[in-house]
Amino acid sequence: MIRATSTWLTFKRRFQQICQLSDDTIGQNRLVYSPNWIAAQSALIHFGQQIGLTTIVDNYGNVYLDLPGKDNQVIATGSHMDTVINGGRYDGLYGVLGGLQALHELKERFGTPQHTLRLISFSEEEGSRFKTTFSGSKYYALQQTVPNLTDSDGVSFEHARRTAVSQLQALKNTIVKRPVIPASFTELHIEQGPRLVTSQDQIGLVSGIVGQRRFTVTVKGQSNHAGTTPMNNRHDALQTAVNMITRLERIAHQLSDSLTFTVGQLTVSPNASNVIPGTVCLTIDVRHADDSVLNQFEQSINECLNRVTDPLIKVTANRYVRDLPAAFDTTLLSQNEQIARRLGLSARVMVSGAGHDSYVMNQVSPTTMIFVPSEGGISHAPNELTHPADLKAGIKLLMASLHAQAY
């Protein structure tokens, strides 16, 4: 009991230290390469060095904490350090610090593993600062680099990356390299949805991830006076956008009950109460486990564009994310099912509706995920909550799974 209490207090202390970096903001804000992000990755490196782990940072700011084994094979776990704007406390960070806690306990209880155990804290997964997703895991696993992108303040990805990563790589006893790909990867994460809470299961064993596509849509009309322009002589970009959104939402319901359709960003110009909007930019996020359904929806977007007949209104769409549905490793899934039963944890097999770094890692290494419940199904929001008992259960299963793989 003393060990269990001490272990939990260590996890809580580390967790609170990183969350406190965002105390002066609404929710958690660790956008990639920001000061809060640099401080968080630096703190993680310090945590790892305190317990004798080898610390590595690559050129994209991914942090690797290794517990060296007796051979060169690597068993990895981890998640991402970045957040969405005004995000929750558990998304990403739980998998990073839960993974660290698992390695810490395994080292104390069982000593040197047969295979090297690695914790990975990926630099960026969310796509909240730059129009790119999974840049950290894509750099590590697929050796993909980000093209010339800028954030909303005009800062280039390349400048932000070099400035931030150089600070991490300058930390004492930090090795600079991109390590070898692991023999397996396990990601611990909150569910970010209501299914585990609804079914009252402690654990979700993830069999795969839905495919997703993201689009930017620009509607250009004609600004004009709100009081003097007759209704039948307007070229209103906002009204055109609203009509498109309404039609696409109706199509989404018709295509599949499990298709999700979201317009998450909308900017209106000139954004004045007495001016007809001349330009509207919006984003579309659509997800489903069947890529053919996503193909149908993308076709519907193009058809909506073609339905605009006003010659003074131009609508363009650009797809900037196309992630195919992914199926995870069945051997790891089966092994985790057996371990969950042995530990007395209620578990269900499920597909993830959110994208994760595991989607990328699955392309190069046998991969699995462990979910724990999100209270109310809420995520990407300051009131994101997972109860301590569920956090502990997830770490317990992760530790047992890593032990089975590495010792």
C-alpha positions as CSV (number, residue, x, y, z in Angstrom):
1,M,0.0,0.0,0.0
2,I,2.9,2.4,0.8
3,R,4.4,1.7,-2.6
4,A,1.1,2.2,-4.4
5,T,0.5,5.5,-2.6
6,S,4.0,6.7,-3.3
7,T,3.7,5.8,-6.9
8,W,0.5,7.7,-7.4
9,L,1.9,10.8,-5.6
10,T,4.9,10.8,-7.9
11,F,2.6,10.6,-11.0
12,K,0.4,13.4,-9.6
13,R,3.4,15.6,-8.8
14,R,4.8,15.3,-12.3
15,F,1.3,15.8,-13.8
16,Q,0.6,18.9,-11.8
17,Q,4.0,20.4,-12.5
18,I,3.4,20.4,-16.3
19,C,-0.3,21.4,-16.0
20,Q,0.7,24.4,-13.9
21,L,2.6,25.8,-16.9
22,S,-0.8,26.9,-18.2
23,D,-2.2,28.3,-15.0
24,D,-2.5,31.8,-16.5
25,T,-4.6,30.6,-19.5
26,I,-8.0,29.1,-20.1
27,G,-7.4,25.3,-20.0
28,Q,-4.1,23.8,-21.1
29,N,-2.0,25.5,-23.8
30,R,1.1,23.8,-25.0
31,L,1.1,24.5,-28.7
32,V,4.1,23.0,-30.4
33,Y,7.3,24.9,-30.0
34,S,5.7,27.5,-27.7
35,P,7.3,28.5,-24.4
36,N,4.9,26.2,-22.4
37,W,5.8,23.3,-24.8
38,I,9.5,23.9,-24.3
39,A,9.1,24.0,-20.5
40,A,7.0,20.8,-20.5
41,Q,9.4,18.8,-22.7
42,S,12.3,20.1,-20.6
43,A,10.6,19.0,-17.4
44,L,10.0,15.5,-18.9
45,I,13.7,15.2,-19.7
46,H,14.5,16.2,-16.1
47,F,12.0,13.6,-14.8
48,G,13.7,10.9,-16.9
49,Q,17.2,11.8,-15.8
50,Q,16.1,11.8,-12.2
51,I,15.3,8.0,-12.4
52,G,18.3,7.1,-14.6
53,L,16.8,6.9,-18.0
54,T,18.8,7.8,-21.1
55,T,17.4,11.0,-22.7
56,I,17.3,11.6,-26.4
57,V,15.9,14.5,-28.5
58,D,15.6,14.5,-32.3
59,N,15.5,17.4,-34.6
60,Y,11.7,17.8,-34.4
61,G,11.7,17.9,-30.6
62,N,10.4,14.4,-30.0
63,V,11.7,13.3,-26.6
64,Y,12.8,9.7,-26.0
65,L,13.5,8.3,-22.5
66,D,15.1,4.9,-22.6
67,L,15.5,2.1,-20.0
68,P,18.3,0.1,-21.7
69,G,17.8,-3.6,-22.0
70,K,20.0,-6.6,-22.6
71,D,19.6,-6.5,-26.4
72,N,18.9,-4.0,-29.1
73,Q,15.2,-4.6,-29.5
74,V,13.0,-1.7,-28.4
75,I,9.5,-1.8,-26.9
76,A,8.0,1.6,-26.9
77,T,5.1,3.5,-25.3
78,G,4.1,7.2,-25.3
79,S,1.9,9.9,-26.6
80,H,2.1,13.6,-27.5
81,M,3.0,16.7,-25.4
82,D,1.2,19.4,-27.4
83,T,-2.4,20.4,-26.8
84,V,-5.2,22.1,-28.7
85,I,-5.9,25.8,-27.8
86,N,-7.6,25.9,-24.4
87,G,-7.4,22.1,-24.1
88,G,-7.9,19.6,-21.3
89,R,-5.4,18.2,-18.8
90,Y,-5.3,14.6,-19.9
91,D,-5.2,14.4,-23.7
92,G,-1.7,13.4,-24.6
93,L,-0.1,14.2,-21.3
94,Y,-1.7,11.2,-19.5
95,G,-0.1,8.8,-22.0
96,V,3.3,10.5,-21.7
97,L,3.4,10.6,-17.9
98,G,1.5,7.3,-17.5
99,G,4.2,5.7,-19.7
100,L,6.9,7.3,-17.6
101,Q,5.3,6.0,-14.5
102,A,5.2,2.5,-16.0
103,L,8.9,2.5,-16.9
104,H,9.7,3.9,-13.4
105,E,7.9,1.1,-11.6
106,L,9.2,-1.6,-14.0
107,K,12.8,-0.4,-13.4
108,E,12.3,-0.4,-9.6
109,R,10.6,-3.8,-9.4
110,F,12.2,-5.8,-12.1
111,G,15.5,-4.1,-13.0
112,T,17.0,-4.3,-16.4
113,P,14.6,-5.6,-19.1
114,Q,15.5,-8.0,-21.8
115,H,14.5,-5.5,-24.5
116,T,15.0,-1.7,-24.1
117,L,11.9,0.1,-22.9
118,R,11.3,3.5,-24.5
119,L,8.9,6.3,-23.6
120,I,8.2,8.7,-26.5
121,S,6.8,12.2,-26.0
122,F,5.9,13.3,-29.5
123,S,6.3,16.9,-30.3
124,E,3.0,17.6,-32.1
125,E,-0.1,15.7,-32.9
126,E,-3.0,18.1,-32.7
127,G,-2.4,20.5,-35.7
128,S,-3.5,23.4,-33.6
129,R,-0.6,25.9,-34.4
130,F,0.3,24.9,-38.0
131,K,-1.8,23.3,-40.7
132,T,-0.2,19.9,-40.2
133,T,-0.9,16.9,-38.0
134,F,1.2,14.2,-36.4
135,S,4.4,16.0,-37.4
136,G,6.4,14.5,-34.6
137,S,5.5,10.9,-35.1
138,K,5.7,11.3,-38.9
139,Y,9.2,12.6,-38.6
140,Y,10.2,9.7,-36.3
141,A,8.4,6.9,-38.0
142,L,8.1,7.9,-41.7
143,Q,11.0,10.5,-41.9
144,Q,8.5,13.0,-43.3
145,T,9.3,16.7,-42.8
146,V,6.9,19.6,-42.8
147,P,6.7,21.9,-45.8
148,N,6.9,25.7,-45.6
149,L,4.1,26.6,-43.2
150,T,3.3,29.6,-41.0
151,D,1.1,30.0,-37.9
152,S,-1.5,32.7,-37.5
153,D,1.2,35.2,-36.4
154,G,3.3,34.6,-39.5
155,V,5.9,32.5,-37.7
156,S,7.3,29.8,-39.9
157,F,7.3,26.2,-38.7
158,E,11.0,26.0,-39.5
159,H,11.9,29.0,-37.4
160,A,9.8,27.9,-34.5
161,R,11.2,24.3,-34.7
162,R,14.8,25.4,-34.7
163,T,14.4,27.9,-31.9
164,A,12.6,25.5,-29.6
165,V,14.4,22.3,-30.3
166,S,17.8,23.8,-29.9
167,Q,16.9,24.6,-26.3
168,L,16.0,21.0,-25.6
169,Q,19.1,19.6,-27.3
170,A,21.3,21.9,-25.3
171,L,20.1,20.3,-22.0
172,K,22.8,18.5,-20.1
173,N,23.3,14.8,-20.8
174,T,20.9,14.8,-23.7
175,I,21.7,12.8,-26.8
176,V,20.8,14.3,-30.2
177,K,19.6,11.7,-32.7
178,R,16.5,10.0,-34.2
179,P,16.5,6.5,-32.6
180,V,15.6,3.2,-34.3
181,I,12.0,2.2,-34.8
182,P,10.6,0.0,-32.0
183,A,9.5,-3.6,-32.3
184,S,6.1,-2.5,-30.9
185,F,4.3,0.6,-29.8
186,T,1.6,1.0,-27.1
187,E,-0.2,4.3,-26.6
188,L,-2.1,5.0,-23.4
189,H,-4.8,7.6,-23.8
190,I,-8.1,8.9,-22.6
191,E,-11.0,7.8,-24.8
192,Q,-12.2,11.4,-25.6
193,G,-15.7,10.0,-26.0
194,P,-18.7,8.6,-24.0
195,R,-18.6,4.9,-24.8
196,L,-16.6,3.6,-21.8
197,V,-18.6,5.8,-19.4
198,T,-21.9,4.6,-21.0
199,S,-20.9,0.9,-20.8
200,Q,-19.2,1.4,-17.4
201,D,-16.1,-0.4,-18.6
202,Q,-12.7,0.6,-17.1
203,I,-10.6,0.0,-20.2
204,G,-11.0,0.4,-24.0
205,L,-8.8,-1.9,-26.1
206,V,-8.5,-0.2,-29.4
207,S,-8.7,-2.3,-32.6
208,G,-8.1,0.6,-35.0
209,I,-8.7,4.2,-35.9
210,V,-11.2,5.8,-38.2
211,G,-10.1,7.6,-41.3
212,Q,-10.3,11.3,-41.4
213,R,-10.2,14.2,-43.8
214,R,-9.8,17.9,-43.2
215,F,-10.6,20.7,-45.6
216,T,-10.4,24.4,-45.8
217,V,-13.2,26.1,-47.7
218,T,-13.0,29.7,-48.9
219,V,-16.1,31.6,-50.1
220,K,-15.5,34.9,-51.8
221,G,-18.5,37.1,-52.5
222,Q,-18.9,40.9,-52.5
223,S,-18.9,43.2,-49.5
224,N,-21.6,45.9,-49.6
225,H,-23.7,48.2,-47.4
226,A,-26.1,46.2,-45.1
227,G,-28.8,48.8,-45.2
228,T,-28.9,49.9,-48.8
229,T,-28.3,46.7,-50.7
230,P,-31.6,44.9,-51.7
231,M,-31.8,41.3,-50.6
232,N,-32.1,40.1,-54.2
233,N,-29.0,42.0,-55.2
234,R,-26.5,40.6,-52.6
235,H,-23.5,38.3,-53.1
236,D,-23.3,37.3,-49.4
237,A,-20.3,35.0,-48.7
238,L,-21.6,34.1,-45.2
239,Q,-25.1,33.2,-46.3
240,T,-23.6,31.0,-49.1
241,A,-21.3,29.3,-46.5
242,V,-24.3,28.7,-44.1
243,N,-26.3,27.1,-46.9
244,M,-23.4,24.8,-47.7
245,I,-22.9,23.8,-44.1
246,T,-26.6,23.0,-43.6
247,R,-26.7,20.9,-46.7
248,L,-23.5,19.0,-45.8
249,E,-24.7,18.3,-42.3
250,R,-27.9,16.8,-43.8
251,I,-25.8,14.6,-46.2
252,A,-23.6,13.4,-43.3
253,H,-26.7,12.2,-41.4
254,Q,-27.9,10.4,-44.6
255,L,-24.6,8.7,-45.4
256,S,-24.0,7.0,-42.0
257,D,-25.0,7.3,-38.4
258,S,-21.3,6.9,-37.4
259,L,-20.0,9.6,-39.8
260,T,-18.9,12.7,-37.9
261,F,-19.0,16.1,-39.6
262,T,-17.6,19.3,-37.9
263,V,-17.1,22.9,-39.0
264,G,-14.7,23.9,-36.3
265,Q,-13.3,27.3,-37.6
266,L,-15.2,30.1,-39.3
267,T,-13.7,33.5,-40.1
268,V,-15.8,36.3,-41.6
269,S,-14.5,39.4,-43.4
270,P,-14.8,42.3,-42.9
271,N,-16.7,41.1,-39.8
272,A,-18.7,44.3,-39.3
273,S,-22.3,44.4,-38.2
274,N,-23.3,46.8,-41.0
275,V,-21.4,45.2,-43.9
276,I,-22.4,42.2,-46.0
277,P,-19.6,39.6,-45.6
278,G,-17.3,39.5,-48.6
279,T,-15.1,36.5,-47.6
280,V,-15.7,33.5,-45.4
281,C,-13.1,30.8,-44.6
282,L,-14.1,27.7,-42.8
283,T,-12.7,24.2,-41.9
284,I,-14.4,20.8,-42.3
285,D,-13.4,17.8,-40.3
286,V,-15.1,14.5,-41.3
287,R,-14.4,10.9,-40.0
288,H,-15.5,7.4,-40.5
289,A,-14.1,3.8,-40.3
290,D,-14.9,3.1,-44.0
291,D,-12.9,5.1,-46.5
292,S,-15.6,4.7,-49.2
293,V,-18.0,6.7,-47.0
294,L,-15.4,9.4,-46.8
295,N,-15.0,9.3,-50.6
296,Q,-18.8,9.9,-50.9
297,F,-18.7,12.8,-48.5
298,E,-15.8,14.4,-50.3
299,Q,-17.8,14.1,-53.5
300,S,-20.7,15.8,-51.8
301,I,-18.4,18.7,-50.8
302,N,-17.5,19.2,-54.5
303,E,-21.1,19.0,-55.6
304,C,-22.0,21.7,-53.0
305,L,-19.4,23.9,-54.6
306,N,-20.8,23.4,-58.0
307,R,-24.3,24.2,-56.8
308,V,-23.3,27.9,-56.3
309,T,-24.6,29.6,-59.4
310,D,-24.0,33.3,-58.5
311,P,-21.2,34.3,-60.9
312,L,-19.9,36.8,-58.3
313,I,-19.4,34.2,-55.6
314,K,-16.4,31.9,-55.9
315,V,-16.0,28.8,-53.7
316,T,-12.8,26.7,-53.4
317,A,-12.0,23.8,-51.2
318,N,-8.6,22.3,-50.3
319,R,-8.1,19.0,-48.6
320,Y,-5.1,19.1,-46.4
321,V,-5.5,15.9,-44.4
322,R,-6.4,12.5,-45.7
323,D,-5.8,9.7,-43.2
324,L,-7.0,6.2,-44.2
325,P,-8.7,4.0,-41.6
326,A,-6.2,1.9,-39.7
327,A,-6.4,-1.6,-38.1
328,F,-4.1,-2.3,-35.2
329,D,-2.0,-5.4,-34.4
330,T,-4.3,-8.3,-33.4
331,T,-1.6,-10.1,-31.4
332,L,-1.0,-7.1,-29.0
333,L,-4.8,-6.6,-28.8
334,S,-5.3,-10.2,-27.8
335,Q,-2.5,-10.1,-25.3
336,N,-3.9,-7.0,-23.6
337,E,-7.4,-8.6,-23.5
338,Q,-5.9,-11.5,-21.5
339,I,-3.9,-9.2,-19.2
340,A,-7.0,-7.1,-18.5
341,R,-8.9,-10.2,-17.5
342,R,-6.1,-11.4,-15.3
343,L,-6.0,-8.0,-13.6
344,G,-9.8,-8.0,-13.1
345,L,-10.3,-5.0,-15.3
346,S,-13.5,-4.7,-17.3
347,A,-12.6,-4.0,-20.9
348,R,-14.2,-3.7,-24.3
349,V,-12.8,-3.7,-27.8
350,M,-13.5,-0.5,-29.7
351,V,-12.5,1.7,-32.7
352,S,-11.1,5.1,-32.0
353,G,-13.0,8.0,-33.5
354,A,-10.1,10.4,-32.9
355,G,-6.7,10.4,-34.6
356,H,-3.6,9.5,-32.6
357,D,0.1,9.1,-33.0
358,S,-0.6,5.4,-33.0
359,Y,-2.1,5.9,-36.5
360,V,1.4,6.8,-37.8
361,M,3.3,4.3,-35.7
362,N,1.1,1.5,-36.9
363,Q,2.5,2.0,-40.4
364,V,6.0,1.0,-39.2
365,S,5.6,-1.1,-36.1
366,P,3.0,-3.4,-34.5
367,T,0.8,-1.0,-32.5
368,T,-2.0,-1.0,-30.0
369,M,-3.8,1.5,-27.8
370,I,-5.3,1.4,-24.3
371,F,-8.2,3.8,-23.5
372,V,-9.5,4.9,-20.1
373,P,-12.9,6.7,-19.7
374,S,-13.5,10.4,-20.2
375,E,-16.2,11.7,-17.9
376,G,-19.2,12.9,-19.9
377,G,-17.3,12.1,-23.1
378,I,-15.7,15.5,-22.9
379,S,-12.3,16.3,-24.4
380,H,-10.4,19.1,-26.1
381,A,-11.9,21.4,-23.4
382,P,-10.8,22.7,-20.0
383,N,-13.4,20.5,-18.2
384,E,-11.9,17.3,-19.6
385,L,-11.9,14.8,-16.7
386,T,-10.8,11.2,-16.0
387,H,-11.1,10.0,-12.4
388,P,-8.0,8.8,-10.5
389,A,-9.2,5.2,-10.3
390,D,-9.4,5.1,-14.1
391,L,-6.0,6.7,-14.5
392,K,-4.5,4.1,-12.2
393,A,-6.2,1.2,-14.0
394,G,-4.8,2.3,-17.3
395,I,-1.3,2.7,-16.0
396,K,-1.6,-0.7,-14.3
397,L,-2.6,-2.4,-17.6
398,L,0.1,-0.6,-19.5
399,M,2.8,-1.6,-17.0
400,A,1.7,-5.3,-17.2
401,S,1.6,-5.2,-21.0
402,L,5.1,-3.7,-21.2
403,H,6.4,-6.2,-18.7
404,A,5.0,-9.1,-20.9
405,Q,6.6,-7.6,-24.0
406,A,10.0,-6.6,-22.6
407,Y,11.0,-8.9,-19.7
